[in-house]
Amino acid sequence: MAYVRWFSDITSTDVETVGGKNASLGEMIHVFQQQGIQVPMGYAVTVDAYRAFLDHNDMADSIRQELTRLDSGDQSLERTGQAIRDLFRHARFPDDIAAEIQQAYHELSRRYHADETDVAVRSSATAEDLPEASFAGQQDTYLNVRGAGAVIESCQKCFASLFTDRAIIYREEHGFDHLQVMLSIGIQKMVRSDTAGAGVIFTIDTETGFPNAIVVNASWGLGENVVQGSVTPDEYVVFKPLLEQDGLRPIIGKTCGPKTTKMVYTAGEVQSTKTIGTSKEERTTFVLSDDEVLQLARWAARIEQHYGRPMDVEWAKDGETGGLYILQARPETVQSRQSGTTLETYRLTEDGSPVVTGLAIGQAVATGTAQVITGTADMHRFQEGSILVTGMTHPDWVPVMKKAAGIITDHGGRTSHAAIVSRELGIPAVVGTDTATEDIRDGQEITLSCAEGERGVIYDGILAYERETVDIQDIPDTATMVMMNVATPGAAFRWWRLPARGIGLARMEFIINNSIKVHPLALVHYDRLTDPEAREQIARLTRNHGDKTDYFVSRLARGIGRIAASQHPHPVIVRMSDFKSNEYANLVGGAIFEPEESNPMLGFRGASRYYSQRYREGFALECRAIRRVREEMGLTNVIVMIPFCRTVKEADLVIRELARNGLRRGDHGLQVYMMAEIPSNVILADEFAQRFDGFSIGSNDLTQLTLGVDRDSELLSDLFDERDEAVKRMVTLLIERAHEHGCKVGFCGQAPSDHPGFAAFLADAGIDSVSVNPDSVVSVKQQIAAAEQTGNR
């Protein structure tokens, strides 16, 4: 046949004949089906058919005339696009081309043992899905098309969609000649995801460019709702480098989206699909099992490896067979083109009142006046430089989005239209807020912050912020390891480009407080809770977990796993929980399990909790999470650190408790460090060094207890100083004694960031590593490099 080619006969070299989307489908069928990656069968209507269609209806000159009127300013974009689409609508398919398309459709139906099988009719332009320009979403797709006549009608609509307003603008901006861009059409067997789910996969973290993450989005029904951004989907994050290792399950992120609607087939109606509401069970249930997530992630990683670049992949699950399928793959065109040598950071310099939160798209901050636009009919009133607030966006919104300082939507995930376009435009956005159009007033002055991790926050009022651009190539290397302190998993990927060599302090209690929110013993002893509000809250939080304790373990493990993945294979030191009793009591259900202490700072905290009958069951859950990260996810770069260990006897009790919970020092390369924050840790450093693999100096507590100064006292603030000679002698003595026993010593505290001379002191003293907040890595590394050069270390 002259105008039809089966996907199985197409490769990536056929873009000029069948367009980017179809060429990619053919390539995947050729390369991946032997590896078990399933791609639905189908065929392409070639660009020759498009040319023949134009010639048969003598349309080229008419199209050119309409475009000339647009270029001269004599005609609006809307009138131009409508006039050209009308030309297509009134045109007629050549009989020979129509016959070939219909013949191929009947053959496809026969292969699927159906009289009239259901197909997707998709546009595939020759300038689409290229590494340097993604035309995704610019042309139309028609789903659940049945019957040869309906296929022809859909093909004609696809031809016309080459001249939608958004497609005309996109080509103008990217310098493509309208009449040189040709359109092919892909006709592909539908996957019955209307009775299961579908979504999108990125083989790169779309917000930070972190290359070792695979992000899978999933929602119920056909995948169009995910792509269009009309639904906030589930999100799964997988650590790519460990995917192919036998027995490992490196899922480091898992969020259940609300998924309030789904697109399904219709029967006997004018439209072939419709959007309906999801059930309560669907909204609170994950679309994919962990095994399915891992299978899709492995497929996506192989697709990326084959193409040699980060990819944007669409997938679907068949509800009738349970099978997973890849529907199409295109290059990711935003993060993969970012410079790897510079890092731009934003930081709020004043506090504000949060109004609403959602998913952060990008890492920037924007301030301005909010304009709440609920429909396209009101787009004309949008003022350039304002912050757009709306329910969701689609391609027709692009002209307005380009004028915005920031974008906020009620609906959508990281693969929604609003998210994709905001990345392409370099505009910060917060999507999937649920209630932004209700909670933000039209005309309200607001601050949109994507600088605080994966959650974007909208604050009331205009807040001050700082912006800094760092050229990473200019940062010298150092013999002293410069590491980072990372508080939240959501922020971990932001800093992967920094020249740090690991995480010197990851605080477990931050994950417990912000992600888990529940006291571990309230999960172990749920039946002992008498507070109905706490019981209801815990029941809601743990609804996707058969065992309530697994809620704690799985969320803690994924939080630690994300932090560990961000720096893998460099060491990541995770401090076991160091809440004080009053802080633990504030967790959901925690009050009945905690004592009342007059001085919690020096009370039941750190190591003393781990072997105590009052908390050891909670510590066991912490250990289960560490084991899951190291043994199931495979992130063996995690080092365990014990805080506030007062005596050598206490060290022995904690080490025994760790072993009892499957964390035996030396097994699978496990290292156990201790925080050095009590004078006894330094005085008895020889004894402690025989029990631990390393020390990490916690400067705040060590200064407080060495000088006898409450670090939080405003009256004594002048006395609290890590540079005091007594503290410095403590540090020097610990380094000397630890090194005599072959133990490493790190420093995790604010002093090197606040006092340039202190970093030089640590380097001169022979410290092995210095761990600081990410925004101080560059300056501290420069200070240490200068000190090392002077001291010839």
C-alpha positions in Angstrom: 0.0 0.0 0.0 1.3 3.4 -1.0 -0.1 5.4 1.9 -0.2 3.0 4.9 2.7 1.4 6.8 2.4 -1.0 9.7 4.2 -0.1 12.9 6.2 -3.3 12.6 7.7 -2.1 9.4 8.8 1.3 10.8 11.9 2.4 12.6 13.2 5.7 14.1 14.7 6.6 10.7 11.3 7.1 9.2 10.4 10.4 10.9 10.1 12.2 7.5 7.6 9.6 6.4 5.5 8.9 9.4 6.3 11.7 12.0 8.0 11.5 15.3 5.3 9.6 17.3 4.8 6.8 14.8 8.6 6.4 14.1 9.0 6.0 17.9 6.3 3.4 18.1 7.8 1.4 15.2 11.2 1.6 16.8 9.9 0.3 20.1 8.1 -2.6 18.5 11.3 -3.5 16.6 13.6 -3.3 19.6 11.6 -4.0 22.7 8.9 -6.6 22.0 11.5 -9.4 22.2 12.3 -8.1 25.7 8.7 -8.4 26.8 7.8 -4.7 26.5 4.3 -4.7 25.1 3.3 -2.1 22.5 -0.2 -2.2 20.9 -0.2 -3.0 17.2 -1.3 -0.5 14.6 -0.3 1.4 11.4 0.6 4.8 10.2 -1.0 6.9 7.5 2.0 8.5 5.9 2.8 12.1 5.2 2.3 11.3 1.5 -1.3 10.9 2.3 -1.4 14.3 3.8 0.3 15.8 0.8 -2.1 14.0 -1.5 -5.0 15.2 0.5 -3.9 18.8 0.1 -3.3 18.4 -3.6 -6.6 16.6 -4.2 -8.4 19.5 -2.6 -6.1 22.2 -4.0 -5.6 23.6 -0.5 -2.0 24.7 -0.2 -2.5 28.1 -1.8 -5.5 28.8 0.3 -3.7 27.9 3.4 -0.8 30.1 2.5 -3.1 33.1 1.8 -4.7 32.8 5.3 -1.3 32.6 6.9 -0.1 35.7 4.9 -3.1 37.6 6.3 -2.1 36.6 9.8 1.5 37.6 9.3 0.5 41.0 7.9 -1.8 41.7 10.8 -4.9 41.8 8.6 -6.4 38.8 10.4 -6.5 37.5 13.9 -5.0 34.2 15.0 -8.4 32.8 15.8 -9.9 33.7 12.4 -6.9 32.3 10.6 -7.0 29.0 12.4 -10.7 28.6 12.0 -10.6 29.5 8.3 -7.8 26.8 7.6 -9.6 24.2 9.7 -12.8 24.9 7.7 -10.9 24.1 4.5 -10.0 20.7 5.9 -13.6 20.1 7.2 -15.1 20.8 3.7 -12.5 18.8 1.9 -12.8 15.2 0.7 -10.6 12.2 1.2 -9.2 10.8 -2.1 -10.8 7.4 -2.7 -7.6 5.4 -3.0 -6.2 6.7 0.3 -9.5 6.2 2.1 -9.6 2.6 0.7 -6.1 1.8 2.0 -6.8 3.2 5.5 -10.0 1.2 5.7 -8.4 -2.0 4.4 -5.7 -1.7 7.1 -8.3 -1.1 9.8 -10.2 -4.3 8.8 -6.9 -6.2 8.9 -6.1 -4.7 12.4 -9.5 -5.8 13.6 -9.0 -9.3 12.2 -5.7 -9.5 14.1 -7.5 -8.7 17.3 -10.3 -11.1 16.5 -13.0 -8.4 16.2 -15.3 -7.1 13.6 -14.6 -3.5 14.4 -11.9 -3.1 17.0 -11.5 0.1 19.1 -8.6 2.2 18.1 -6.9 5.5 19.0 -6.3 7.9 16.1 -3.4 10.1 16.9 -1.6 12.9 15.0 2.1 12.4 14.4 3.9 15.5 12.9 7.3 15.4 11.3 8.4 18.2 13.7 7.0 16.5 16.8 8.7 14.6 19.6 12.1 15.8 18.6 14.9 16.3 21.2 15.0 20.0 20.4 11.2 20.7 20.2 8.3 18.8 21.6 5.0 19.4 19.9 3.2 17.2 22.4 -0.5 18.1 22.7 -0.4 20.5 19.8 -2.5 18.2 17.5 -5.6 16.2 18.3 -6.2 12.6 19.4 -9.4 10.6 19.1 -10.1 7.6 21.4 -12.4 4.6 21.2 -12.9 5.0 17.4 -14.8 2.1 15.9 -15.7 1.4 12.3 -13.9 2.2 9.0 -16.0 5.3 8.4 -15.3 6.7 11.8 -11.6 6.1 11.3 -11.6 8.2 8.1 -13.6 11.0 9.8 -11.1 11.0 12.7 -8.1 11.2 10.2 -9.6 14.2 8.5 -10.0 15.9 12.0 -6.4 15.1 12.7 -5.2 16.8 9.5 -7.2 19.9 10.5 -5.7 19.9 14.0 -2.3 20.7 12.4 -3.7 24.2 12.3 -5.2 24.7 15.8 -4.4 28.1 17.2 -1.9 26.6 19.7 -0.1 24.6 16.9 0.2 27.7 14.7 1.7 29.7 17.6 4.1 26.9 18.6 5.5 26.6 15.0 5.8 30.4 14.7 7.8 30.5 18.0 10.1 27.6 17.0 10.7 28.8 13.5 9.0 26.0 11.6 7.5 26.7 8.2 3.8 25.8 8.5 3.6 24.1 5.1 6.9 22.2 5.6 5.6 20.5 8.7 3.8 17.4 7.5 1.3 15.2 9.4 1.1 11.5 9.6 -1.5 9.7 11.6 -1.1 6.7 13.9 -4.0 4.3 14.2 -3.3 2.1 17.2 -5.3 -0.6 19.0 -6.7 0.8 22.2 -5.8 -0.6 25.6 -8.8 -1.1 27.8 -7.4 1.2 30.5 -10.9 2.7 30.9 -11.5 -0.3 33.2 -8.1 0.0 34.8 -5.6 2.9 34.7 -3.0 4.8 32.7 -0.5 7.5 32.9 2.9 9.0 32.1 6.5 8.1 33.1 9.5 10.4 33.1 13.0 8.9 33.2 14.3 12.1 34.9 13.0 14.1 37.8 11.1 16.8 36.0 11.6 19.5 38.7 15.3 19.2 39.5 16.8 17.3 36.5 18.0 14.6 38.9 18.9 11.9 36.4 18.7 8.8 38.6 14.9 9.0 39.3 12.0 7.5 37.3 8.7 9.2 38.0 5.5 7.3 37.3 2.1 9.0 37.4 -1.1 6.9 37.4 -4.8 7.6 37.4 -7.9 5.5 36.8 -9.4 5.3 33.3 -7.9 6.5 30.0 -4.7 8.5 30.2 -6.0 11.7 28.7 -7.0 13.2 32.0 -3.4 12.8 33.3 -2.0 14.5 30.2 -4.6 17.2 30.2 -4.0 17.9 33.9 -7.7 17.6 34.9 -6.9 15.0 37.6 -4.2 14.8 40.3 -2.7 11.3 39.9 -0.8 8.9 42.0 3.0 9.4 41.9 5.7 6.8 42.4 9.4 7.5 42.3 11.9 4.8 41.6 15.7 4.8 41.9 17.0 3.9 38.5 20.6 2.6 39.1 19.3 -0.3 41.3 16.3 -1.3 39.2 18.0 -4.3 37.4 19.6 -5.8 40.5 17.9 -9.0 41.5 15.7 -8.9 44.6 15.8 -5.1 45.0 12.7 -3.0 45.1 14.0 0.6 45.0 10.6 2.5 45.2 11.7 5.7 47.1 8.5 7.7 46.7 4.8 6.8 46.7 1.9 9.3 46.9 -1.8 8.5 46.5 -3.4 11.3 44.5 -7.1 12.2 44.9 -8.0 11.1 41.3 -11.5 12.6 41.5 -12.4 11.8 37.8 -11.7 9.2 35.1 -12.3 9.0 31.4 -14.1 5.9 30.2 -15.8 4.5 27.0 -19.3 5.4 26.1 -21.8 3.2 24.4 -24.4 4.5 21.9 -23.6 8.1 22.5 -22.3 10.9 20.2 -19.0 11.1 22.1 -16.9 8.0 22.2 -15.6 8.8 25.7 -16.8 10.6 28.7 -15.4 11.8 32.1 -17.1 10.6 35.2 -16.4 10.9 39.0 -14.4 8.2 40.7 -15.7 6.2 43.7 -14.5 6.9 47.3 -12.5 3.6 47.1 -10.8 4.6 43.9 -9.8 8.0 45.2 -8.1 6.4 48.2 -6.5 3.4 46.5 -3.3 3.2 44.5 -3.8 2.4 40.8 -0.7 0.3 40.6 0.9 -2.4 42.7 4.6 -2.1 43.6 5.4 -4.9 41.2 3.6 -3.0 38.4 5.5 0.2 39.2 8.8 -1.6 39.1 7.9 -3.3 35.8 7.0 0.0 34.2 10.1 1.7 35.6 12.3 -1.1 34.1 10.7 -0.7 30.7 11.1 3.1 30.8 14.8 2.7 31.8 15.4 0.4 28.9 13.7 2.8 26.5 15.8 5.6 27.8 19.0 3.5 27.4 18.1 2.7 23.8 17.4 6.3 22.8 20.3 7.7 24.9 18.4 10.5 26.4 15.7 11.2 29.1 12.3 10.1 27.9 8.6 11.0 28.4 6.6 7.7 28.1 2.9 7.0 28.1 1.6 3.7 29.4 -1.7 2.0 30.0 -3.1 -1.1 31.9 -5.7 -3.3 30.3 -8.5 -3.9 32.7 -9.6 -7.0 30.9 -6.3 -8.8 30.7 -4.3 -7.0 33.5 -1.5 -6.5 31.0 0.7 -3.3 30.9 1.5 -1.6 27.7 3.6 1.3 26.4 1.6 3.6 24.1 4.3 6.0 23.0 7.6 7.6 24.0 9.1 11.0 23.2 12.3 12.8 24.3 12.0 14.9 27.5 12.8 18.4 26.3 13.1 20.7 29.4 15.4 19.3 32.1 17.6 17.4 29.7 18.5 20.7 28.0 19.5 22.5 31.2 23.1 23.4 31.9 24.8 21.0 34.2 27.4 23.5 35.3 25.3 26.1 37.0 22.8 26.0 39.9 20.2 28.6 40.5 18.8 28.7 44.0 16.0 30.8 45.6 15.5 31.3 49.4 12.7 33.2 51.2 14.2 35.6 53.7 11.1 36.3 55.7 8.2 34.2 57.1 4.7 34.4 55.9 1.2 32.9 56.3 0.5 29.9 54.0 -2.7 30.1 52.1 -2.6 26.9 50.1 -0.1 24.2 49.1 0.4 21.9 46.1 3.1 20.2 44.0 6.0 22.5 43.3 6.9 22.8 39.6 10.4 24.3 39.3 12.5 25.7 42.2 11.9 29.4 41.9 9.9 32.1 43.8 7.5 34.5 42.2 5.6 37.4 43.7 2.7 39.5 42.4 -1.0 40.0 42.2 -3.2 36.9 41.9 -5.7 36.9 39.0 -8.3 34.2 39.4 -9.4 33.2 35.9 -11.9 30.3 35.9 -12.6 30.0 32.2 -11.2 30.8 28.8 -13.9 33.4 28.3 -12.1 35.6 30.9 -8.6 35.1 29.6 -8.6 38.5 27.9 -8.6 40.3 31.3 -5.3 38.7 32.5 -2.6 41.4 33.1 1.0 40.6 32.2 3.2 39.9 35.3 0.3 38.7 37.5 0.1 35.2 38.9 -2.5 33.1 37.1 -4.9 31.1 39.4 -7.2 28.7 37.7 -8.8 25.2 37.9 -6.6 23.6 35.2 -5.0 24.6 31.8 -5.0 23.2 28.3 -3.1 24.3 25.2 -5.5 27.2 24.5 -4.2 28.8 27.7 -0.6 29.1 26.5 -0.8 32.7 25.4 -2.0 33.8 28.8 0.5 31.5 30.6 3.4 33.2 28.8 2.4 36.5 30.4 2.3 35.1 33.9 4.9 35.5 36.7 3.6 32.2 38.2 0.9 29.7 37.7 -1.4 28.0 40.3 -4.0 25.3 39.5 -6.6 23.4 41.5 -6.0 20.2 39.6 -3.2 18.3 37.9 0.1 16.5 38.7 3.7 16.8 37.5 2.7 15.6 34.0 -0.3 17.9 33.6 -0.4 20.5 30.9 0.2 23.4 33.4 3.3 21.6 34.8 4.8 20.9 31.3 4.2 24.3 29.9 5.5 26.1 33.1 8.7 24.1 32.8 9.1 24.9 29.1 8.5 28.6 29.9 10.7 28.7 33.0 7.8 29.9 35.1 7.3 28.5 38.7 4.0 26.8 39.3 2.1 25.1 42.0 -0.4 22.5 40.7 -2.9 20.2 42.3 -3.8 22.6 45.2 -7.5 21.5 45.2 -8.8 24.8 46.5 -6.6 27.7 45.1 -9.5 29.3 43.2 -11.5 29.3 46.4 -8.8 30.3 48.9 -7.0 33.0 46.9 -8.8 36.2 46.2 -8.7 37.9 42.9 -6.3 40.9 43.3 -4.7 39.4 46.4 -0.9 40.0 46.7 0.8 36.7 47.1 4.2 34.9 47.1 4.5 31.6 45.2 7.4 29.5 46.5 8.8 26.4 44.9 12.0 26.8 46.9 11.0 24.5 49.8 11.1 21.0 48.3 8.4 19.1 46.5 5.6 21.0 48.1 4.9 24.4 46.7 3.5 27.0 49.1 1.4 30.1 48.4 1.9 32.8 51.0 -0.3 35.8 51.7 1.5 39.0 50.8 4.8 39.9 49.1 7.7 38.2 50.8 11.4 39.0 50.4 13.6 36.4 48.8 17.1 35.9 47.6 18.3 34.4 44.2 21.8 33.1 43.6 23.5 31.5 40.6 26.5 29.3 41.2 28.9 28.1 38.6 29.8 24.7 39.8 32.8 24.4 37.6 34.6 27.1 39.6 34.4 25.3 42.9 37.7 23.7 44.0 38.0 20.1 45.2 39.0 19.5 48.8 40.6 16.7 50.8 38.2 17.3 53.6 34.8 16.0 52.5 32.1 18.6 52.4 28.7 17.0 52.9 25.2 18.4 53.4 22.6 18.4 56.1 19.2 17.6 54.6 16.1 17.9 56.6 13.3 16.8 54.3 13.2 14.1 51.6 11.2 16.4 49.3 14.2 18.8 49.0 16.9 16.1 48.6 16.9 16.0 44.8 17.3 19.8 44.5 20.9 19.6 45.5 22.3 16.8 43.4 24.4 19.1 41.3 26.2 20.6 44.3 29.8 19.3 44.7 29.0 17.6 48.0 30.1 14.1 48.8 27.2 12.7 50.7 24.8 13.6 53.5 26.4 14.2 56.9 23.1 14.5 58.8 19.7 13.4 57.8 17.3 13.8 60.8 14.8 11.0 61.1 12.5 13.0 63.3 11.9 15.5 60.4 10.5 12.7 58.3 8.4 11.4 61.2 7.0 14.8 62.1 6.3 16.0 58.5 5.4 12.8 56.6 4.2 10.3 59.2 2.8 12.6 61.9 1.8 9.6 64.2 3.6 8.4 67.3 5.0 4.9 66.5 3.6 3.4 69.7 0.1 4.7 68.8 0.4 2.4 65.7 1.8 -0.5 67.7 -0.9 -0.1 70.4 -3.8 1.4 68.5 -6.3 -0.5 70.7 -5.0 1.5 73.7 -6.1 4.9 72.2 -9.1 6.4 73.8 -9.0 9.8 71.9 -11.6 9.4 69.1 -10.1 12.1 67.0 -6.7 10.5 67.1 -8.2 7.1 66.3 -10.0 8.5 63.3 -7.0 10.4 62.0 -4.8 7.3 62.3 -7.4 5.1 60.6 -7.5 7.6 57.7 -3.7 7.9 57.4 -3.2 4.1 57.4 -6.1 3.2 55.1 -3.8 1.8 52.4 -1.9 -0.4 54.9 -3.2 -3.6 56.3 -0.8 -3.4 59.2 -0.8 0.0 60.9 2.9 -0.3 61.8 3.7 -0.7 58.1 2.4 2.8 57.5 5.2 4.1 59.8 7.9 1.7 58.4 7.1 2.3 54.7 6.8 6.1 54.8 9.9 6.4 56.9 11.8 4.0 54.6 10.8 5.9 51.5 11.7 9.2 53.1 15.2 7.9 54.0 15.5 6.2 50.7 14.9 9.4 48.7 17.6 11.2 50.7 20.0 8.3 50.3 19.3 8.0 46.5 20.0 11.7 46.0 23.7 11.2 46.9 24.2 7.5 46.1 26.8 6.0 46.3 28.3 8.6 48.7 27.6 8.0 52.4 24.4 9.2 53.9 24.4 9.4 57.7 20.9 8.9 59.1 20.4 9.9 62.7 17.9 7.8 64.6 15.0 9.7 66.1 16.0 12.4 68.6 12.7 13.9 69.6 12.4 15.1 73.2 9.5 13.7 75.2 7.3 16.8 74.8 7.9 16.7 71.0 6.9 13.1 70.8 3.8 13.8 72.8 2.7 16.3 70.2 2.5 13.5 67.5 -0.9 12.0 66.8 -1.8 9.7 69.6 1.5 10.4 71.4 0.4 12.0 74.7 -0.4 8.7 76.5 3.0 7.2 75.8 5.2 10.0 76.9 6.3 11.2 80.4 6.1 14.8 81.5 9.5 16.2 82.1 10.6 19.5 83.5 13.8 19.6 81.3 13.2 17.5 78.2 16.5 18.8 76.6 18.4 16.7 79.1 15.7 14.0 79.6 14.3 11.0 77.9 15.8 11.5 74.5 18.2 9.8 72.0 20.0 6.6 73.0 18.2 6.2 76.3 14.9 5.6 74.5 16.0 2.9 72.2 16.5 0.1 74.8 13.9 1.3 77.3 10.7 -0.7 77.7 8.9 2.6 77.2 10.0 3.0 73.6 11.9 0.0 72.3 8.8 -1.1 70.2 9.0 2.2 68.5 12.7 1.9 67.9 12.1 -1.5 66.4 10.0 0.2 63.7 12.8 2.7 63.0 15.2 -0.3 62.6 12.7 -2.0 60.2 12.7 1.1 58.1 16.5 1.2 57.9 16.6 -2.5 57.0 14.1 -1.9 54.2 16.2 0.9 52.8 19.4 -1.0 52.9 18.2 -4.6 52.1 15.1 -4.2 50.0 15.8 -0.9 48.2 19.6 -1.7 48.1 20.7 1.7 49.4 23.6 0.4 51.4 25.2 3.8 51.5 23.0 4.5 54.5 25.0 4.8 57.8 23.1 4.6 61.1 23.9 7.3 63.7 23.0 7.2 67.4 22.4 10.5 69.1 22.8 11.6 72.8 24.6 8.4 74.0 25.7 9.3 77.5 27.7 6.4 78.7 29.7 3.4 77.4 27.2 1.1 79.0 24.4 2.8 77.2 26.3 2.4 73.9 26.5 -1.4 74.5 22.8 -1.6 75.2 21.9 0.3 72.0 24.3 -1.8 69.9 22.6 -4.9 71.3 19.2 -3.5 70.6 20.2 -2.7 67.0 21.4 -6.3 66.5 18.2 -7.6 68.0 16.4 -5.8 65.3 18.6 -7.1 62.5 21.1 -4.2 62.3 24.3 -5.8 63.3 27.4 -3.6 62.8 29.5 -5.0 59.9 26.7 -7.1 58.3 26.1 -6.1 54.7 28.7 -3.3 55.3 26.6 -1.6 57.9 28.4 1.2 59.8 27.2 2.7 63.0 28.3 6.2 64.1 27.5 8.1 67.2 26.9 11.8 67.7 29.6 13.4 69.8 27.6 16.0 71.7 28.3 15.3 75.4 31.6 16.0 77.1 31.6 12.3 78.2 31.8 11.3 74.5 35.1 13.1 74.2 36.5 12.1 77.6 35.8 8.4 76.9 36.5 8.6 73.1 38.9 5.7 73.3 36.1 3.4 74.7 33.4 4.7 72.3 35.8 4.3 69.4 35.9 0.6 70.0 32.1 0.4 69.6 31.4 2.7 66.7 32.8 3.2 63.2 32.8 7.0 63.4 31.8 10.2 65.3 29.8 13.2 64.2 30.2 16.3 66.3 26.9 17.9 67.1 28.2 21.4 67.8 25.1 22.9 69.3 24.7 20.4 72.1 28.5 20.0 72.6 28.8 23.8 73.1 25.8 23.9 75.3 27.0 21.2 77.6 30.7 22.2 77.6 30.0 25.8 78.5 26.8 25.1 80.6 24.8 27.6 78.4 21.2 27.0 77.3 21.5 27.4 73.5 17.9 28.8 73.4 18.4 31.4 76.1 18.3 35.0 74.7 19.9 36.3 78.0 23.0 34.1 77.4 23.2 34.3 73.7 26.6 36.2 73.9 28.1 33.3 75.8 27.0 30.6 73.4 29.8 30.4 70.8 31.2 27.3 69.1 34.5 29.2 68.7 35.1 29.2 72.5 38.5 27.7 73.3 37.0 25.0 75.5 34.8 23.8 72.6 37.6 23.9 70.1 39.8 21.8 72.5 37.0 19.3 72.8 36.9 19.0 69.0 40.6 18.7 68.6 40.9 16.1 71.3 38.1 13.9 69.8 39.7 14.0 66.4 43.1 12.9 67.7 41.7 10.1 69.8 39.3 8.8 67.1 42.0 8.8 64.5 44.2 6.7 66.8 41.5 4.0 66.6 40.9 4.4 62.9 37.5 6.1 63.3 36.4 8.9 61.1 35.1 12.2 62.6 32.7 14.6 60.9 31.3 17.9 62.0 27.6 18.8 61.4 26.7 22.2 62.7 26.1 25.8 61.7 29.5 27.2 62.9 31.4 26.7 59.6 28.7 28.5 57.7 28.4 31.4 60.1 32.1 31.8 60.9 34.6 31.4 58.0 37.5 31.0 60.3 35.9 27.9 62.0 35.9 25.9 58.7 39.7 26.6 58.5 40.1 25.5 62.1 38.3 22.2 61.4 40.5 21.6 58.3 43.7 22.3 60.3 42.5 20.0 63.1 42.2 17.2 60.6 38.5 16.7 60.5 37.4 14.1 57.9 34.2 15.8 56.9 32.2 18.9 57.4 28.4 18.8 56.8 26.5 22.1 56.3 23.2 23.3 55.0 23.0 23.1 51.2 23.1 26.9 50.7 26.5 27.0 52.5 28.2 24.1 50.6 29.9 26.4 48.1 31.3 29.0 50.5 32.4 26.4 53.0 34.1 24.4 50.3 36.0 27.5 49.2 37.1 28.3 52.8 38.3 24.7 53.3 40.2 24.7 50.0 42.0 27.9 51.0 42.8 26.4 54.4 44.1 23.2 52.9 46.3 25.0 50.5 47.8 27.1 53.3 48.3 24.1 55.5 49.4 21.8 52.7 47.0 19.2 53.8 
